């Protein structure tokens, strides 16, 4: 069962990371829900990369940084797919 505090933290990290990734990747953001979704997917992508590099625990700020980097990678991959509208 999900801890409500953990779920809120995921949403906050996702929103911050998605918002920042949308701005850095030359987009205007994706709205609150879109930013959260991009950030959460970015957290999974970034978390996968961090686990492969054995970098250990990152803390709250580190989680935002990892999710931001993952979201940027995810946005770049989606934009590179043929036949897709730009995200």
VENLIN-V72506 format. One record per backbone hydrogen bond with DSSP energy under -1.0 kcal/mol. CO is the residue of the C=O (numbers start at 1). NH is the residue of the N-H. If there is no record, write none. Layout:
co:nh
CO:NH
CO:NH
//
This chain:
co:nh
3:7
4:8
5:9
6:10
7:11
8:12
9:13
10:14
11:15
12:16
13:17
14:18
15:19
16:20
17:21
18:22
19:23
20:24
21:25
22:27
23:26
31:35
32:36
33:37
34:38
35:39
36:40
37:41
38:42
39:43
40:44
41:45
42:46
43:47
44:48
45:49
46:50
47:51
48:52
49:53
50:55
59:63
60:64
61:65
62:66
63:67
64:68
65:69
66:70
67:71
68:72
69:73
70:74
71:75
72:76
73:77
74:78
75:79
76:80
81:84
//
